[in-house]
Amino acid sequence: MAFTATVGNQQVSCGEDQSMLDAFLRAGVWMPNSCNQGTCGTCKLRVVDGDVDHGDSPADTLTAEEREAGLALACQATLRSDSVVETLGGAVGGGITHPLRDLTATVLSNDEIARDTRRLLLELPEPLAFHPGQYVELTVPGTQLRRQYSLANTADEDKVLELHIRSVSGGAATERWIFTSMAVGDQIPVTGPLGDFFLPAEDSDDGGPMVLIGGGTGLAPLIGLARTALSRDPGRRVLLYHGVRGVDDLYNLDQMAELTKVYPAFTFVPVLSHEAPAAESVHRAGFPTDHFIEDVDSARGWSGWLCGPPPMVEAGVKAFKRRRMAPRMIHREKFTPATD
Ligand code: FES
């Protein structure tokens, strides 16, 4: 049985087992969202009227007090009656969104590009509209397990999706599928786009300097963001740090060299945390956030973009604030371990 959620002046039909977030995004109604797993709290909303089932909402993301106060996680909650909801902060269904869709993609290539890292190219039967920086979900064959991978594409690269995937020890998606049995020509289900890690629309983008810091395959969405920002303004200052353990973990170096050549205000800084850089190399030692603090005296007026493991993202937020970046200009995408 379906129920209706009213958000602002829009009404969305929600299936019995469908999360509110899934229903909103499929209907093209924007809702803040990030992890789609109940861990980040971005999709928290207020149920003004009606009943919801909180499903698997974790208590540390949605406390008992918050449930009592009528809050819910849109990515976990399902409706049990027609309901009226509102997003926190007053936004009600505004913003630009591209509807969430299910498509069947064909594996075009699945190549090793760095240590324990693959580049997966997936051809879609029709274009998928998304914002650069968003992610898609793949479902592991024969299971209900969904895995989330950021898109490395710009918005016009909407027929062949590029994902960067690092192997996870014992991982159902990587060790038992993508790195072993997945073959060119396989047909796989793809759901997307998801997430709120993307640039403002061009007419509200202030064009200010940007710093992007990615850990490991956290580089993927930053490529789409950086290329989009530079295509809007080729003179824009864009500083991209890629933090990895060793030189064998670096990838897309040709693309970085090309961007550096074409856009003089673009800087790429590879940083090695577990290896001493070779003499004369452009690599730096340590952590990207420390280098940002050394390189930039003031980040007032800048925007910051962080994607990777939670400790790196948290260190980045501190570094940006230390250099006086406004909190609202700090954007983050945390890679949290998937649970089976
Ligand atoms: S908790 Fe719902 S999107 Fe993260």
Boltz pocket constraint, residues with backbone or C-beta under 6 A from the ligand:
constraints:
  - pocket:
      binder: B
      contacts: [[A, 32], [A, 33], [A, 34], [A, 35], [A, 36], [A, 37], [A, 38], [A, 39], [A, 40], [A, 41], [A, 42], [A, 43], [A, 44], [A, 61], [A, 73], [A, 74], [A, 75], [A, 76]]
      max_distance: 6.0
